[in-house]
């Protein structure tokens, strides 16, 4: 029976870890200790790190090491912080992503010994180049902090550590961003003043072109964040935007002749149709007899716009005309409305090109034909 006791002793030994104090003289020893921890020792290391502000002390230690410009110690700091990331523990990430720590961590990760010949300047980019533009002011500081954190986490995933991250750590970082996005959208959709300001400015055609680009980009970003929500939360988010006139500014953006405004508007329509095309169908039907939005869509699609805009609007039109995504009454109502008012404008580029449509051409091919044909003149 001695073997069993021996195994226990081994396990006890396996779990025992001592981390040197985060001081200049211990930098290389700490890097070495962390590089040798086993999977079973990770929980022990996490507990040690979470005690006594260890992560904050490491951040200060990095700043001291960088001041000395000692290459060996800087490479050791890279390994220390990379190992902390790879522990893949949410409580450790909470510490690493704090405002008073994150720039030191990213600084340490600039000193990758494998990229010694490269002049890496992640902090310069995050602090100088990447300027956060608050298009509509967000008053809640905690929400602003989540927005900044998401940007930094995305940057760490895509630029700082893409070669090092394993699938589990990548998934944890995605999960942090997802939870932040839920909180951000939850707050913004409840902020009546914020949504009122966004949509009243978006519908004001007197705004400068630069301002309209910023506003339409903001709306597109909100729709992009919503894409990752669970379907119930996403439906609730879009219902809220509909209350403030989600589709009201779209026609003037499409007719603006500015490619950026057109593309932003087309992509907003694309995002909403990906969620539920019946929202846009119902809005178009409610606009009768003016039918301003569908007229702007068809005009932009058939008369002239950039290829990216046309491709996006083609997908929107295909979604709008897809009978499989319609209830019975909606199908009859919308398709009749479209055929009576817009089927000729959809075919107009073909006629301009001197191509007669084939007999019995179905609606499914209509959008493709309109997209691929050369734009007709005014």
C-alpha positions as CSV (number, residue, x, y, z in Angstrom):
1,X,0.0,0.0,0.0
2,X,3.1,2.3,0.1
3,X,2.6,3.1,-3.6
4,X,-0.7,5.0,-2.9
5,X,1.0,7.1,-0.2
6,X,3.9,7.8,-2.6
7,X,1.4,9.0,-5.2
8,X,-0.2,11.4,-2.7
9,X,3.2,12.8,-1.8
10,X,3.9,13.3,-5.4
11,X,0.6,15.1,-5.9
12,X,1.2,17.3,-2.9
13,X,4.6,18.1,-4.3
14,X,3.1,18.7,-7.7
15,X,0.8,21.3,-6.3
16,X,3.4,23.2,-4.2
17,X,4.6,26.4,-5.9
18,X,6.3,29.4,-4.4
19,X,6.4,32.7,-6.3
20,X,9.4,35.0,-5.7
21,X,8.5,38.5,-4.5
22,X,7.9,40.8,-7.6
23,X,11.2,42.6,-7.2
24,X,13.9,43.6,-9.7
25,X,16.4,40.9,-8.5
26,X,13.8,38.2,-9.0
27,X,12.5,39.0,-12.5
28,X,14.3,36.1,-14.3
29,X,13.6,33.6,-11.5
30,X,9.9,34.5,-11.6
31,X,9.8,34.0,-15.3
32,X,11.5,30.7,-15.0
33,X,9.2,29.5,-12.1
34,X,6.1,30.5,-14.1
35,X,7.4,28.8,-17.3
36,X,7.7,25.5,-15.4
37,X,4.3,25.3,-13.7
38,X,2.1,22.2,-14.6
39,X,-1.5,22.2,-15.4
40,X,-2.3,21.0,-11.9
41,X,-0.3,23.8,-10.3
42,X,-2.3,26.5,-12.2
43,X,-5.0,27.0,-9.5
44,X,-2.3,27.4,-6.8
45,X,-0.5,30.0,-8.9
46,X,-3.8,31.8,-9.6
47,X,-4.5,32.0,-5.8
48,X,-1.0,33.3,-5.1
49,X,-1.3,36.0,-7.9
50,X,-4.6,37.2,-6.6
51,X,-3.2,37.9,-3.1
52,X,-1.5,41.1,-2.1
53,X,-1.9,43.1,-5.3
54,X,0.6,40.9,-7.0
55,X,-0.4,41.8,-10.5
56,X,-0.3,45.6,-9.7
57,X,3.2,45.1,-8.3
58,X,4.2,43.3,-11.5
59,X,3.0,46.3,-13.5
60,X,5.1,48.7,-11.4
61,X,8.0,46.3,-11.7
62,X,7.8,46.3,-15.5
63,X,7.9,50.1,-15.6
64,X,11.1,50.0,-13.4
65,X,12.7,47.3,-15.7
66,X,11.8,49.3,-18.8
67,X,13.5,52.5,-17.3
68,X,16.7,50.4,-17.0
69,X,16.4,49.1,-20.6
70,X,17.8,45.7,-19.5
71,X,17.1,43.4,-22.5
72,X,17.3,40.1,-20.5
73,X,14.9,41.4,-17.8
74,X,12.5,42.9,-20.4
75,X,12.3,39.5,-22.2
76,X,11.6,37.9,-18.8
77,X,8.8,40.4,-18.2
78,X,7.3,39.3,-21.6
79,X,7.3,35.7,-20.5
80,X,5.8,36.6,-17.1
81,X,2.8,38.5,-18.5
82,X,2.3,36.0,-21.4
83,X,2.1,33.2,-18.8
84,X,-0.5,35.2,-16.8
85,X,-2.6,35.6,-19.9
86,X,-2.2,31.9,-20.7
87,X,-3.4,30.9,-17.2
88,X,-6.8,31.6,-18.8
89,X,-8.4,32.6,-15.5
90,X,-11.2,35.2,-15.5
91,X,-10.2,36.6,-12.1
92,X,-6.6,37.1,-13.3
93,X,-8.0,38.7,-16.4
94,X,-10.0,41.1,-14.2
95,X,-6.7,42.2,-12.7
96,X,-4.7,42.3,-16.0
97,X,-7.4,44.4,-17.7
98,X,-7.6,47.1,-15.0
99,X,-6.8,50.6,-16.2
100,X,-3.8,50.8,-13.9
101,X,-2.3,47.6,-15.2
102,X,-3.3,47.0,-18.8
103,X,-0.8,49.4,-20.5
104,X,2.1,47.9,-18.4
105,X,1.0,44.4,-19.5
106,X,0.8,45.4,-23.2
107,X,4.2,47.2,-22.8
108,X,5.7,44.0,-21.5
109,X,4.2,42.1,-24.4
110,X,6.1,44.4,-26.8
111,X,9.4,42.7,-25.7
112,X,8.8,39.4,-27.4
113,X,12.3,37.8,-27.7
114,X,11.3,36.1,-30.9
115,X,10.6,39.6,-32.4
116,X,13.8,41.2,-31.1
117,X,14.6,42.8,-34.4
118,X,11.1,44.4,-34.6
119,X,10.3,47.8,-33.2
120,X,6.9,47.0,-31.6
121,X,4.9,50.0,-30.4
122,X,1.5,48.7,-29.2
123,X,1.1,51.3,-26.5
124,X,1.8,54.2,-29.0
125,X,-1.0,52.9,-31.1
126,X,-3.5,52.4,-28.3
127,X,-2.7,55.7,-26.6
128,X,-2.0,58.0,-29.6
129,X,-3.2,56.6,-32.9
130,X,-6.4,54.8,-31.8
131,X,-8.4,57.8,-30.7
132,X,-11.8,56.9,-29.2
133,X,-14.5,59.1,-30.8
134,X,-17.5,59.6,-28.6
135,X,-20.1,60.5,-31.3
136,X,-23.0,60.8,-28.8
137,X,-21.8,61.3,-25.2
138,X,-22.1,58.3,-22.9
139,X,-22.6,59.5,-19.4
140,X,-22.1,56.2,-17.5
141,X,-18.4,55.8,-16.8
142,X,-18.7,52.1,-16.2
143,X,-20.0,51.6,-19.7
144,X,-17.3,53.7,-21.2
145,X,-14.8,51.6,-19.4
146,X,-16.3,48.4,-20.9
147,X,-16.1,50.0,-24.4
148,X,-12.4,50.8,-23.9
149,X,-11.7,47.4,-22.4
150,X,-13.3,45.6,-25.4
151,X,-11.1,47.6,-27.8
152,X,-8.0,46.6,-25.9
153,X,-9.0,42.9,-25.6
154,X,-9.7,42.8,-29.3
155,X,-6.2,44.4,-30.0
156,X,-4.5,41.8,-27.7
157,X,-6.3,39.0,-29.5
158,X,-5.6,40.2,-33.0
159,X,-2.3,42.0,-32.8
160,X,-0.4,41.5,-29.6
161,X,-0.7,37.8,-28.9
162,X,-2.3,36.0,-31.9
163,X,0.4,33.4,-32.2
164,X,0.4,32.5,-28.5
165,X,-3.3,32.2,-27.7
166,X,-4.7,28.7,-27.5
167,X,-8.4,28.0,-28.3
168,X,-9.4,28.1,-24.6
169,X,-7.8,31.5,-23.9
170,X,-9.2,32.9,-27.1
171,X,-12.7,31.7,-26.1
172,X,-12.3,33.3,-22.6
173,X,-11.3,36.7,-24.2
174,X,-14.3,36.4,-26.5
175,X,-16.5,35.7,-23.5
176,X,-15.3,38.8,-21.7
177,X,-16.1,40.9,-24.8
178,X,-19.5,39.3,-25.2
179,X,-20.4,40.1,-21.6
180,X,-19.2,43.6,-22.0
181,X,-21.3,44.0,-25.2
182,X,-24.4,42.7,-23.5
183,X,-23.9,45.4,-20.8
184,X,-23.1,48.1,-23.3
185,X,-26.1,47.5,-25.5
186,X,-28.4,46.9,-22.5
187,X,-27.4,50.3,-21.1
188,X,-27.6,52.2,-24.4
189,X,-31.0,50.8,-25.4
190,X,-32.4,51.9,-22.0
191,X,-30.9,55.4,-22.4
192,X,-33.7,57.4,-24.0
193,X,-31.7,60.6,-24.3
194,X,-28.9,58.8,-26.1
195,X,-31.1,57.2,-28.7
196,X,-33.2,60.4,-29.2
197,X,-30.0,62.3,-29.9
198,X,-28.7,59.7,-32.3
199,X,-31.8,59.5,-34.4
200,X,-32.7,63.2,-34.4
201,X,-29.2,64.0,-35.7
202,X,-29.2,61.2,-38.2
203,X,-32.5,62.5,-39.7
204,X,-31.2,66.1,-39.9
205,X,-29.8,66.5,-43.4
206,X,-28.3,69.9,-42.5
207,X,-25.5,68.1,-40.5
208,X,-22.0,68.2,-42.0
209,X,-21.0,65.3,-44.1
210,X,-18.3,64.3,-41.6
211,X,-20.9,64.3,-38.8
212,X,-23.4,62.2,-40.8
213,X,-20.6,59.7,-41.5
214,X,-19.8,59.4,-37.8
215,X,-23.5,59.0,-36.8
216,X,-24.3,56.4,-39.5
217,X,-21.1,54.5,-38.5
218,X,-22.2,54.6,-34.9
219,X,-25.6,53.1,-35.9
220,X,-23.8,50.4,-37.9
221,X,-21.6,49.6,-35.0
222,X,-24.6,49.2,-32.7
223,X,-26.2,46.8,-35.2
224,X,-22.8,44.9,-35.4
225,X,-22.7,44.5,-31.6
226,X,-26.3,43.3,-31.6
227,X,-25.4,40.5,-34.1
228,X,-23.6,38.7,-31.3
229,X,-26.4,38.8,-28.8
230,X,-28.7,35.9,-28.2
231,X,-31.8,36.1,-30.4
232,X,-34.2,37.2,-27.6
233,X,-31.9,40.1,-26.6
234,X,-31.3,41.0,-30.2
235,X,-35.0,41.2,-30.9
236,X,-35.5,43.4,-27.9
237,X,-32.7,45.7,-29.0
238,X,-34.1,46.1,-32.5
239,X,-37.6,46.7,-31.2
240,X,-36.2,49.5,-29.1
241,X,-34.4,51.1,-32.1
242,X,-37.6,50.8,-34.1
243,X,-39.4,52.9,-31.5
244,X,-36.9,55.7,-32.2
245,X,-37.1,55.4,-36.0
246,X,-34.4,52.9,-37.0
247,X,-35.2,53.1,-40.7
248,X,-36.3,56.7,-41.0
249,X,-32.8,58.1,-41.9
250,X,-32.0,55.3,-44.4
251,X,-33.5,56.9,-47.5
252,X,-31.6,60.2,-47.2
253,X,-28.4,58.3,-46.5
254,X,-28.8,56.1,-49.6
255,X,-29.7,59.1,-51.8
256,X,-26.8,61.2,-50.4
257,X,-24.4,60.2,-53.2
258,X,-21.6,59.8,-50.6
259,X,-20.3,56.2,-50.9
260,X,-19.5,56.0,-47.1
261,X,-23.1,57.1,-46.1
262,X,-24.5,54.7,-48.7
263,X,-22.5,51.8,-47.6
264,X,-23.2,52.4,-43.9
265,X,-26.9,52.6,-44.7
266,X,-26.8,49.5,-46.8
267,X,-25.0,47.5,-44.1
268,X,-27.5,48.6,-41.4
269,X,-30.2,47.3,-43.7
270,X,-28.2,44.1,-44.2
271,X,-27.8,43.6,-40.4
272,X,-31.5,44.1,-39.7
273,X,-32.5,41.8,-42.5
274,X,-30.1,39.1,-41.3
275,X,-32.0,39.3,-38.0
276,X,-35.5,39.6,-39.3
277,X,-36.4,41.0,-42.8
278,X,-40.1,41.4,-41.8
279,X,-39.1,44.5,-39.7
280,X,-38.0,46.3,-42.9
281,X,-41.0,44.9,-44.9
282,X,-43.5,46.2,-42.3
283,X,-41.8,49.7,-42.3
284,X,-41.9,49.8,-46.1
285,X,-45.5,48.9,-46.2
286,X,-46.3,51.5,-43.5
287,X,-44.6,54.2,-45.6
288,X,-47.2,53.8,-48.4
289,X,-48.1,55.7,-50.5
290,X,-44.7,57.6,-50.4
291,X,-42.7,54.4,-50.2
292,X,-39.6,56.6,-49.7
293,X,-37.2,53.9,-48.4
294,X,-37.8,51.2,-51.0
295,X,-37.7,53.8,-53.7
296,X,-34.3,55.0,-52.4
297,X,-33.1,51.4,-52.2
298,X,-34.1,50.6,-55.8
299,X,-32.7,53.9,-57.1
300,X,-29.3,53.3,-55.4
301,X,-29.3,49.7,-56.6
302,X,-30.2,50.4,-60.3
303,X,-29.0,53.9,-61.1
304,X,-25.5,54.1,-59.8
305,X,-23.5,53.4,-56.7
306,X,-20.3,51.6,-55.8
307,X,-20.0,47.8,-56.2
308,X,-19.9,47.2,-52.4
309,X,-23.1,49.2,-51.9
310,X,-24.8,47.3,-54.7
311,X,-23.7,43.9,-53.4
312,X,-25.1,44.7,-50.0
313,X,-28.4,46.1,-51.3
314,X,-28.8,43.1,-53.5
315,X,-28.6,40.8,-50.4
316,X,-31.2,43.1,-48.7
317,X,-33.6,42.9,-51.7
318,X,-33.1,39.2,-51.9
319,X,-34.0,38.9,-48.2
320,X,-37.0,41.2,-48.6
321,X,-38.4,39.1,-51.5
322,X,-37.7,35.7,-50.0
323,X,-41.1,34.1,-49.7
324,X,-39.8,31.4,-47.2
325,X,-39.3,34.1,-44.6
326,X,-42.8,35.6,-44.9
327,X,-46.1,34.7,-43.2
328,X,-49.0,34.2,-45.6
329,X,-50.6,37.6,-45.4
330,X,-47.3,39.4,-45.4
331,X,-46.2,37.5,-48.5
332,X,-49.3,38.4,-50.4
333,X,-49.2,42.1,-49.3
334,X,-45.5,42.7,-49.8
335,X,-45.0,40.9,-53.1
336,X,-48.1,42.5,-54.6
337,X,-46.8,45.9,-53.5
338,X,-43.3,45.3,-54.9
339,X,-44.5,43.9,-58.3
340,X,-47.0,46.7,-58.8
341,X,-44.6,49.5,-58.0
342,X,-40.9,48.4,-58.4
343,X,-40.5,45.4,-60.6
344,X,-40.1,47.6,-63.7
345,X,-37.4,49.7,-62.0
346,X,-35.6,46.5,-61.0
347,X,-35.6,45.5,-64.7
348,X,-34.7,48.9,-66.0
349,X,-30.9,48.3,-66.2
350,X,-31.5,45.3,-68.4
351,X,-33.6,47.3,-70.8
352,X,-31.0,50.0,-70.8
353,X,-28.4,47.4,-71.8
354,X,-30.7,46.3,-74.6
355,X,-31.4,42.9,-73.0
356,X,-35.0,41.7,-72.9
357,X,-35.8,39.7,-69.7
358,X,-36.6,36.1,-70.3
359,X,-40.2,35.0,-70.1
360,X,-41.3,33.7,-66.7
361,X,-38.2,35.2,-65.0
362,X,-38.7,34.6,-61.3
363,X,-38.3,37.1,-58.4
364,X,-35.3,35.2,-57.1
365,X,-33.2,36.1,-60.2
366,X,-34.5,39.6,-60.2
367,X,-32.1,41.1,-57.6
368,X,-29.1,39.3,-59.2
369,X,-30.0,40.6,-62.6
370,X,-30.4,44.2,-61.3
371,X,-27.0,43.8,-59.5
372,X,-25.0,42.5,-62.4
373,X,-26.4,44.7,-65.2
374,X,-24.5,47.9,-66.0
375,X,-26.1,51.0,-64.4
376,X,-28.4,52.8,-66.6
377,X,-28.1,56.6,-67.1
378,X,-30.3,59.2,-65.5
